[in-house]
Amino acid sequence: MDTNRIRPSAESLTQGRLIVLFDGECRFCSGWVKFLIRHDRADRFRFAPLQSEAARSLLPSAALSAADMDSVVLLDGEDVYTHSSAVLRICRRLGGGWALLGVFSFIPSRLRDALYRWVAKHRYLIAGREQSCIVPTEEIRRKFIG
């Protein structure tokens, strides 16, 4: 069983979309979101910063504290994925060649998450901090919740 899987509240079942919650103050995380928006040809994903009211309303408090602010969070149907499990699931759902990265799911989550947590711990040193959350252009604004 995947240790990074948590059951969300019923409110998170937002129109059958995959919801990606991210640290809105992290340039690395914002870059990840921009990458996903560019490659989301099937328009599957919606986004919200973890610091937002939308994230607080979508995640039960247990899931929000488990995610802390150091993890990307994926709400996929009735499941919530965090850390490396979220990233690999996002890649699979992104489709195309990116789905091949899902092969790394065979690595135990404990090992994957050790690398994930190291990057998360150093993400502000790697990419810096944003002074504010992503300000989406008019054309991608519909992809953001809240």
Order of alpha helices (4+ residues) and beta strands (2+ residues): beta-beta-alpha-beta-alpha-alpha-beta-beta-alpha-alpha-alpha
